[in-house]
Amino acid sequence: MPTQSPVFPAPVRRVHVPAAVSNTSGRASALAPAFAVLISLGALAGGAPPAVAGPPHGSDPKAVAIADRVMEALGGEAAWNATRYLRFDFAVDRGGKTVMRRAHTWDKWTGRYRVEGKDEDGRDVVVAMDLDTKEGQATVAGAPVAGEELKKALEAGYAWWVNDTYWLLMPYKMRDPGVVLALAGTEKKGGDAWDKVLLTFEGVGLTPKDRYWVFVNAKTGLVDRWEFVLKGEKTPPVPFDWKGWRAYGRIQLADDRVSPKDGTRIHFPVLEVPAALSDEAFGLAAKP
């Protein structure tokens, strides 16, 4: 998640992480057969220019204009860049129960980052790291780790950041380098209408055949829904409705994603945009 003030740090490639897993290592793995959907991540880019620096190569100008309208509805590029701190919990509910939860604290301007979650063995993992250098410290089951175990913890923490921030912030990243936008039509229901924008990826990410359809509300300019197909698979798109848009500081965020197919819920029970955070908030001993 910057040479240029508060955008995301160094470029991040897309990875696959299960949406609701007992394995929270940040690597793709199949869940139980009842929920084996993998959630693909968009290319979180940054460091260099903001996402709206120029028209993406090969993008439809009409789709680019819609992406720009989304950014304005979110508060605008200046407001996003002026937002320094994010603190949020990423949670997955299935069958009315929370099956995964991770607590994040992120300094968008410097790349300082702290995350707390559980590994595949159910042990508590806390990572405090610099997202630019990917260096830091970690504890597993309350004990400091070093060597190979520290490397694995840092890799997991970084993958958690990639996954969980994209679920929260995708609308801010539609104009990232390497994201190709196409207008995929409109959809209407009752008095509501949505512009449908297709996101594909060119020269970025581990799985360039992923596709996302983003449904932009024609009245509000906000994202009401996304659907995705992974790795070019010949399967129906997986939908999630985006709910709960409201102002956090100078920007807009939505705290809820719900699958209309099976009720799986990906949400942010803690979601804050603090004006200031102490250095201690990014340490291993901090309380999320």
ABEGO torsion letter per residue (X at the ends): XXABEBBBBBBBBBBBBBABBABAAGBBBBBBAABABBBBBBBBBEGBBBAAABBBBGBBAAAAAAAAAAAAAAGEAAAAAABABBBBBBBBBBGGBBABBBBBBBBAAAGBBBBBBBBAAGBBBBBBBBAAAGBEBBBBGGBBBBEAAAAAAAAAAAAAAAAAAAAAAAAAAAABBGBBBBBAEBBBBEABBBBBBBBBBBGBEABAABBBBBBBBAAAGBBABBBBBBGGBBBBBBBBBBBGBBBBEABBBBABBBBAAAGBBBBBABBBBBABBBAAAABAABBX
